[in-house]
Amino acid sequence: GEIAVDSAGNVYVSVQEKDAGIQVYGKDGKFIKALPLPPTLHGFVVRKDGDGEFIFAAVLGEQKVIKANLDGTVVMTIPTSEFPADKVGKGLKLTNCDVAPNGDIYVVDGYGADWIFVFGRDGKFKKVFGGRVEPLKLANAHKIFIDRRFEPARVMVCDRGNKRLLHLDLEGNLIKEIASGLRNPSSASFHGDLMCIAEIAGRVSI
């Protein structure tokens, strides 16, 4: 699943087994509570939106995206029916999502056809780009993140099957290949100017 940290320093860990939900730990590592969220939740982020902080999550087993309060209350769902039918194919396999500064939600079908979908803050579909076709030719784009180290922000793609990292603009146009020849880059975490990449073959690159 995923690990994320809120502004208070609490750590959120998704556990993929029945009734485990997202488990919340304090900065001291002590268990606080479990949030009753879907067990097939795969990737999520904790992001500020308006006056609050929310969990934005891709639910792999239910082919949907959810937005939830930090107490686990789901306040918005983007169901399969909101995705363009011609890109759903044999079904979505959503692996991660993130939120742009303007509130748009970016979602990747990383175990499916590698499309990156964009929805407005209201959960309505706006556009789609990427996929296994030209010009990006993604292959298991496992997770994407909005890279706010840049102005304007960029979409950072962990293109795991191609062993590379990509920067795209918010419209989906390629800016550059950040790195290649990695060991199956799978996820990312940002710390100031640094970006830490978890590589599924057993390495972390900074």
HELIX and SHEET records of a PDB file:
HELIX    1   1 LEU A   60  GLU A   62  5                                   3    
HELIX    2   2 THR A   80  GLU A   82  5                                   3    
HELIX    3   3 ALA A   85  VAL A   88  1                                   4    
HELIX    4   4 ARG A  160  ASN A  162  5                                   3    
SHEET    1   A 4 ILE A   3  VAL A   5  0                                        
SHEET    2   A 4 VAL A  11  SER A  14 -1                                        
SHEET    3   A 4 ILE A  22  TYR A  25 -1                                        
SHEET    4   A 4 PHE A  31  LEU A  35 -1                                        
SHEET    1   B 4 LEU A  41  ASP A  49  0                                        
SHEET    2   B 4 GLY A  52  VAL A  59 -1                                        
SHEET    3   B 4 LYS A  64  ASN A  69 -1                                        
SHEET    4   B 4 VAL A  74  ILE A  78 -1                                        
SHEET    1   C 4 ASN A  96  VAL A  99  0                                        
SHEET    2   C 4 ILE A 105  VAL A 108 -1                                        
SHEET    3   C 4 TRP A 115  PHE A 119 -1                                        
SHEET    4   C 4 PHE A 125  GLY A 130 -1                                        
SHEET    1   D 4 ALA A 141  ASP A 147  0                                        
SHEET    2   D 4 ARG A 154  ASP A 159 -1                                        
SHEET    3   D 4 ARG A 164  LEU A 168 -1                                        
SHEET    4   D 4 LEU A 174  ALA A 179 -1                                        
SHEET    1   E 3 PRO A 185  HIS A 191  0                                        
SHEET    2   E 3 LEU A 194  GLU A 199 -1                                        
SHEET    3   E 3 ARG A 203  SER A 205 -1                                        
END                                                                             
